[in-house]
Amino acid sequence: MPLAIIGAPLFVLGLAAVATGLLPWEAVAALADRVVPILGFVAAITVVTELLNASGLFEWIAWHFRRWGRGSALALWILVTALSFAATVFLSLDTTAVLLTPIVVLLARRCGLPPLPFALTTVWLANTGSLLLPVSNLTNLLALHALGNISPAEFALRMALPALWCAFVPALAVIVLFRKGLTGRYRVDLGTAHMDAADPVLLRLGTVVLALLLPALVSGVAVWIPATAAAVVLVAGFAVRRRSVLKWALVPWQLILFAGGLFIVMEALQGLGARELAAWALGPGGGNSGQGPLDLVRVAAIGAVGANVVDNLPAYLAFEAAAGSPSRLAALLVGVNAGPLITPWASLATLIWHEQLRRLGVQISWWGYAAAGAVLVPLLIIPAALLAGVP
């Protein structure tokens, strides 16, 4: 279902809340000050990743992965796992779902390997690997405000242990579930057709832009600034070399409309009892209360349940104010980021991933996906929530 179909009514409801006074203009202004830079980053980084893909950079990486794997399915999978984690951490989970899913599926097919373990790795790591940096997930960017606008380095330091655990467990699960397929061999028959098709100037430009962008995103500068600069450089390069690629479809206007409408509606609901309901669900979190291990697990578990019921973004928005302390907020991020592995609508990345698989003709059983997720989620969020409480 196109996001605009959901986003437009949400936006209309939000405007109605403003018009009726349910949501004061002062609250709207404060909300805009918080979320407009985030939405600007989302738009810019989406344009960047789409143009990096059009430059042939991801195809170039996949081509070299096939060579570096030296015929070992396990070695190739390890490379794909590392790329999926890196793409999620630095370019967001939606980037992994949108761009890497078709690349790894086609890579597996060219090597004569089953695509499912590679595809499952991308979607699991797209969700569970999105805990390390603010740019990894929209929920993290929102959490920066509640955490006192800490730097990306401080955020990473707090979330490092939960992030590493939540990346390790799904990778181990793929090895266990697909151990037979991952112990096979493939022919290293590279060919050059795909490499010859790439524009070498745009490929080099994309490589340089990405190399400069990654450290800039963790430098402490507002992330929309380097992302916008990177988008401008790439657009200029494509305007000279391949103008036909530059289309309005590069801008994720449906996602921006959906997220903008959702932000306004969730803010309006705070005045209709949502804040009190969330506080009751999460339990007390003021002062030194609500900071124990069981409290952190409770926060993460409720976040995970909320994500699988309605989607991780509204689940985070519903519980953010009630989370309270940095430890509880980190536990909530564990729940809403690493928990959406059961239902297909639990995260936008999962929906995008499934649509990509459908287009590529890869069949997946949602019952099997949900069963595997139901086993994984407790193994992920309980230890990660406890690690989130480590100072």
C-alpha positions as CSV (number, residue, x, y, z in Angstrom):
1,M,0.0,0.0,0.0
2,P,1.5,3.4,-1.0
3,L,2.5,5.4,2.1
4,A,0.7,8.5,0.7
5,I,-2.6,6.7,1.1
6,I,-2.0,6.5,4.9
7,G,0.0,9.7,5.2
8,A,-2.5,12.1,3.6
9,P,-5.4,11.2,6.0
10,L,-2.9,11.4,8.9
11,F,-1.9,14.9,7.8
12,V,-5.5,16.0,7.4
13,L,-6.3,14.7,10.9
14,G,-3.3,16.6,12.3
15,L,-4.4,19.8,10.6
16,A,-7.9,19.3,12.0
17,A,-6.3,18.9,15.5
18,V,-4.5,22.2,15.0
19,A,-7.7,24.0,13.6
20,T,-9.8,22.8,16.5
21,G,-7.2,23.9,19.1
22,L,-6.6,20.3,20.3
23,L,-3.0,20.9,19.3
24,P,-1.8,24.4,20.2
25,W,0.3,26.4,17.7
26,E,3.1,26.5,20.3
27,A,3.2,22.7,20.3
28,V,3.2,22.7,16.5
29,A,6.2,25.1,16.4
30,A,8.1,23.0,18.9
31,L,7.4,19.9,17.0
32,A,8.5,21.5,13.7
33,D,11.7,22.7,15.3
34,R,12.4,19.1,16.2
35,V,11.3,17.1,13.2
36,V,11.9,19.3,10.2
37,P,15.7,18.8,10.3
38,I,15.1,15.0,10.7
39,L,12.8,14.9,7.6
40,G,15.3,17.0,5.7
41,F,18.0,14.4,6.5
42,V,15.7,11.5,5.4
43,A,15.0,13.2,2.1
44,A,18.7,14.0,1.5
45,I,20.1,10.7,2.5
46,T,17.5,8.9,0.3
47,V,18.6,10.9,-2.7
48,V,22.2,10.2,-1.9
49,T,21.7,6.4,-1.7
50,E,19.6,6.3,-4.8
51,L,22.3,8.2,-6.8
52,L,25.1,6.0,-5.3
53,N,23.2,3.0,-6.6
54,A,22.7,4.6,-10.0
55,S,26.5,5.4,-10.1
56,G,27.1,1.6,-10.0
57,L,28.9,1.7,-6.6
58,F,26.8,-1.0,-5.0
59,E,27.1,-3.2,-8.1
60,W,30.8,-2.6,-8.0
61,I,30.9,-3.8,-4.4
62,A,28.9,-6.9,-5.2
63,W,31.1,-7.7,-8.1
64,H,34.2,-7.6,-5.9
65,F,32.5,-9.5,-3.2
66,R,32.0,-12.4,-5.6
67,R,35.8,-12.4,-6.3
68,W,36.8,-11.9,-2.6
69,G,34.6,-14.8,-1.6
70,R,36.9,-17.1,-3.5
71,G,34.1,-19.6,-4.2
72,S,33.1,-20.0,-0.5
73,A,29.4,-19.4,0.2
74,L,30.2,-18.8,3.8
75,A,32.8,-16.2,3.0
76,L,30.5,-14.5,0.5
77,W,27.7,-14.4,3.2
78,I,30.1,-12.9,5.8
79,L,30.9,-10.1,3.3
80,V,27.2,-9.5,2.7
81,T,26.6,-9.5,6.4
82,A,29.3,-6.9,7.0
83,L,27.9,-4.7,4.2
84,S,24.3,-5.0,5.4
85,F,25.4,-3.9,8.9
86,A,27.6,-1.0,7.6
87,A,24.8,0.2,5.3
88,T,22.3,0.1,8.1
89,V,24.6,1.9,10.6
90,F,25.7,4.7,8.3
91,L,22.9,5.0,5.7
92,S,19.8,3.8,7.7
93,L,17.8,0.6,7.7
94,D,15.6,1.7,4.8
95,T,18.7,2.0,2.6
96,T,19.6,-1.6,3.4
97,A,16.1,-2.7,2.5
98,V,15.7,-0.7,-0.7
99,L,19.1,-1.0,-2.2
100,L,20.9,-4.0,-0.8
101,T,18.0,-6.5,-1.0
102,P,18.0,-6.7,-4.8
103,I,21.8,-6.6,-5.0
104,V,22.3,-9.6,-2.6
105,V,19.5,-11.6,-4.2
106,L,21.0,-11.1,-7.7
107,L,24.5,-11.8,-6.4
108,A,23.4,-15.1,-4.8
109,R,21.6,-16.1,-8.0
110,R,24.6,-15.4,-10.2
111,C,26.7,-17.5,-7.9
112,G,24.1,-20.4,-8.0
113,L,23.4,-20.0,-4.3
114,P,20.0,-19.9,-2.6
115,P,19.0,-16.3,-2.1
116,L,16.9,-16.7,1.0
117,P,19.7,-16.7,3.6
118,F,21.2,-13.6,2.0
119,A,17.9,-11.8,1.8
120,L,16.9,-12.7,5.4
121,T,20.3,-11.4,6.6
122,T,19.6,-8.0,5.0
123,V,16.1,-7.6,6.6
124,W,17.1,-8.8,10.1
125,L,20.2,-6.7,10.2
126,A,18.3,-3.7,8.7
127,N,16.1,-3.8,11.8
128,T,18.4,-5.1,14.6
129,G,21.5,-3.4,13.3
130,S,19.9,0.1,13.5
131,L,20.8,0.8,17.1
132,L,24.4,2.1,16.9
133,L,24.2,5.6,15.4
134,P,21.5,8.3,15.3
135,V,21.4,8.1,11.5
136,S,20.7,4.4,11.6
137,N,17.0,4.8,12.4
138,L,14.5,7.6,12.4
139,T,13.6,6.6,16.0
140,N,17.3,7.2,17.0
141,L,17.2,10.7,15.5
142,L,14.0,11.4,17.5
143,A,15.6,10.1,20.7
144,L,18.5,12.5,20.5
145,H,16.1,15.3,21.6
146,A,15.0,13.3,24.6
147,L,18.6,12.4,25.4
148,G,19.6,16.1,25.6
149,N,20.9,16.4,22.0
150,I,24.0,14.3,22.8
151,S,26.6,13.8,20.1
152,P,26.7,10.8,17.8
153,A,29.8,9.5,19.6
154,E,28.0,9.7,23.0
155,F,24.9,8.0,21.5
156,A,27.1,5.2,20.0
157,L,28.9,4.8,23.3
158,R,25.6,4.2,25.1
159,M,24.2,1.9,22.5
160,A,27.3,0.0,21.5
161,L,26.8,-3.1,23.6
162,P,23.1,-3.6,22.8
163,A,23.9,-2.9,19.1
164,L,26.6,-5.5,18.9
165,W,24.4,-8.1,20.6
166,C,21.5,-7.4,18.3
167,A,23.7,-7.7,15.3
168,F,25.4,-10.9,16.5
169,V,22.3,-12.9,17.3
170,P,20.5,-12.7,13.9
171,A,23.8,-13.5,12.1
172,L,24.2,-16.6,14.2
173,A,20.6,-17.6,13.6
174,V,21.1,-17.4,9.8
175,I,24.2,-19.7,10.1
176,V,22.2,-22.2,12.2
177,L,19.1,-22.1,10.0
178,F,21.0,-22.3,6.6
179,R,24.1,-24.1,7.6
180,K,23.9,-26.5,4.7
181,G,23.5,-23.9,2.0
182,L,26.2,-21.7,3.5
183,T,28.8,-24.5,3.4
184,G,28.6,-24.9,-0.4
185,R,30.9,-23.6,-3.1
186,Y,30.3,-21.4,-6.2
187,R,32.1,-20.7,-9.4
188,V,34.1,-17.5,-9.5
189,D,33.1,-16.5,-13.0
190,L,33.1,-12.8,-12.9
191,G,32.7,-11.4,-16.4
192,T,33.0,-7.7,-17.0
193,A,29.6,-6.8,-18.5
194,H,28.3,-5.1,-15.4
195,M,31.5,-3.2,-14.7
196,D,31.8,-2.0,-18.3
197,A,28.2,-0.6,-18.0
198,A,29.2,1.7,-15.2
199,D,30.2,5.4,-15.8
200,P,33.7,5.5,-14.3
201,V,33.4,9.3,-13.6
202,L,30.2,8.8,-11.6
203,L,31.5,5.7,-9.9
204,R,34.6,7.6,-8.7
205,L,32.4,10.6,-7.7
206,G,30.1,8.3,-5.7
207,T,33.0,6.6,-4.0
208,V,34.6,10.0,-2.9
209,V,31.2,11.4,-1.7
210,L,30.5,8.3,0.4
211,A,34.1,8.3,1.8
212,L,33.6,11.9,2.9
213,L,30.0,11.5,4.1
214,L,30.5,8.6,6.5
215,P,32.8,10.4,8.9
216,A,30.8,13.6,8.5
217,L,27.7,11.8,9.8
218,V,29.4,11.0,13.1
219,S,31.3,14.3,13.5
220,G,28.7,15.9,15.6
221,V,27.5,18.3,12.9
222,A,23.7,18.2,12.4
223,V,23.3,15.3,10.1
224,W,21.1,17.0,7.6
225,I,24.0,19.3,6.7
226,P,26.5,16.7,5.3
227,A,23.7,14.7,3.8
228,T,22.3,17.7,1.9
229,A,25.8,18.6,0.8
230,A,26.4,15.1,-0.5
231,A,23.0,15.1,-2.3
232,V,23.9,18.5,-4.0
233,V,27.3,17.2,-5.2
234,L,25.8,14.0,-6.6
235,V,22.9,15.8,-8.3
236,A,25.4,18.2,-9.9
237,G,27.4,15.2,-11.2
238,F,24.5,13.4,-12.6
239,A,23.2,16.7,-14.2
240,V,26.4,16.7,-16.2
241,R,26.8,13.0,-16.9
242,R,23.4,11.3,-16.8
243,R,20.6,13.9,-16.5
244,S,17.9,11.3,-17.2
245,V,18.4,9.7,-13.7
246,L,17.4,12.9,-12.0
247,K,13.7,12.6,-11.4
248,W,11.3,13.8,-8.6
249,A,10.8,10.2,-7.7
250,L,14.2,10.3,-6.1
251,V,12.7,12.4,-3.3
252,P,10.8,10.1,-0.8
253,W,7.8,12.5,-0.6
254,Q,5.4,9.7,0.4
255,L,7.6,8.7,3.4
256,I,7.9,12.4,4.4
257,L,4.1,12.9,4.1
258,F,3.5,9.7,6.2
259,A,6.1,10.6,8.8
260,G,5.0,14.3,9.0
261,G,1.3,13.3,9.4
262,L,2.2,10.7,12.0
263,F,4.2,13.1,14.0
264,I,1.4,15.6,14.2
265,V,-1.3,13.0,15.0
266,M,0.9,11.4,17.8
267,E,1.5,14.8,19.3
268,A,-2.2,15.6,19.3
269,L,-3.0,12.2,20.9
270,Q,-0.7,13.2,23.9
271,G,-3.5,15.6,25.0
272,L,-6.2,12.9,24.7
273,G,-4.8,10.5,27.3
274,A,-2.1,8.8,25.3
275,R,0.6,10.1,27.7
276,E,-1.1,8.7,30.8
277,L,-1.7,5.4,29.1
278,A,1.9,5.0,28.1
279,A,3.1,6.0,31.6
280,W,0.8,3.3,33.0
281,A,2.2,0.7,30.6
282,L,5.8,1.4,31.1
283,G,5.6,1.9,34.9
284,P,7.2,4.6,37.0
285,G,10.5,5.9,35.7
286,G,11.2,9.0,37.7
287,G,14.2,9.5,40.1
288,N,15.8,6.2,40.9
289,S,12.6,4.2,40.4
290,G,12.0,2.1,37.3
291,Q,15.7,1.6,36.6
292,G,16.1,-2.0,37.6
293,P,16.8,-4.9,35.2
294,L,13.1,-6.0,35.2
295,D,12.0,-2.5,34.5
296,L,14.3,-2.1,31.5
297,V,13.2,-5.5,30.1
298,R,9.5,-4.4,30.6
299,V,10.2,-1.1,28.7
300,A,11.9,-3.0,25.8
301,A,9.2,-5.7,25.7
302,I,6.4,-3.2,25.5
303,G,8.2,-1.3,22.8
304,A,8.7,-4.5,20.8
305,V,5.0,-5.5,21.2
306,G,3.9,-2.0,20.2
307,A,6.2,-2.1,17.1
308,N,4.8,-5.5,16.0
309,V,1.2,-4.3,16.6
310,V,1.2,-0.9,14.9
311,D,4.8,-0.2,13.5
312,N,8.0,0.8,15.3
313,L,7.7,4.6,14.6
314,P,4.3,5.2,16.2
315,A,5.3,2.8,19.0
316,Y,8.3,4.9,19.8
317,L,6.4,8.2,19.6
318,A,3.7,6.8,21.9
319,F,6.1,5.7,24.7
320,E,9.0,8.3,24.4
321,A,7.7,10.8,26.9
322,A,6.9,8.0,29.4
323,A,10.3,6.4,29.1
324,G,12.0,9.0,31.3
325,S,15.6,8.3,32.0
326,P,18.4,7.7,29.4
327,S,18.6,4.0,30.4
328,R,14.9,3.5,29.9
329,L,14.9,5.4,26.7
330,A,17.8,3.2,25.4
331,A,15.7,0.1,26.4
332,L,12.8,1.5,24.5
333,L,15.0,1.9,21.4
334,V,16.0,-1.7,21.8
335,G,12.4,-2.8,21.8
336,V,11.2,-0.7,18.8
337,N,14.4,-1.2,16.7
338,A,15.4,-4.8,17.3
339,G,11.9,-6.1,18.1
340,P,10.1,-5.6,14.8
341,L,10.8,-9.1,13.5
342,I,7.5,-10.8,13.7
343,T,4.8,-9.0,11.8
344,P,5.4,-7.7,8.2
345,W,4.2,-4.2,9.1
346,A,6.4,-3.9,12.2
347,S,8.8,-1.6,10.3
348,L,8.8,0.2,7.0
349,A,12.0,-1.6,6.1
350,T,10.4,-5.0,6.3
351,L,7.5,-3.9,4.0
352,I,10.0,-2.5,1.5
353,W,12.1,-5.7,1.8
354,H,9.1,-7.9,1.0
355,E,8.1,-5.8,-2.0
356,Q,11.6,-6.2,-3.4
357,L,11.5,-9.9,-2.9
358,R,8.1,-10.1,-4.6
359,R,9.5,-8.2,-7.6
360,L,12.5,-10.6,-7.8
361,G,10.3,-13.7,-7.5
362,V,11.7,-14.8,-4.1
363,Q,9.0,-16.6,-2.1
364,I,8.8,-16.2,1.7
365,S,6.4,-17.7,4.2
366,W,5.2,-15.1,6.6
367,W,4.3,-17.8,9.1
368,G,7.8,-19.0,9.0
369,Y,9.1,-15.5,9.2
370,A,6.9,-14.8,12.2
371,A,7.9,-18.0,14.0
372,A,11.6,-17.3,13.6
373,G,11.0,-13.8,14.8
374,A,9.1,-14.9,17.8
375,V,12.0,-17.0,18.9
376,L,14.6,-14.3,18.1
377,V,13.0,-11.3,19.7
378,P,13.2,-12.4,23.3
379,L,16.8,-13.6,22.7
380,L,17.6,-10.1,21.3
381,I,15.8,-7.7,23.5
382,I,16.2,-9.2,27.0
383,P,20.0,-9.2,27.1
384,A,20.1,-5.9,25.0
385,A,17.8,-4.2,27.4
386,L,20.0,-5.2,30.3
387,L,23.0,-3.9,28.4
388,A,21.2,-0.7,27.8
389,G,21.3,-0.1,31.5
390,V,25.1,-0.3,31.7
391,P,26.4,3.3,32.3
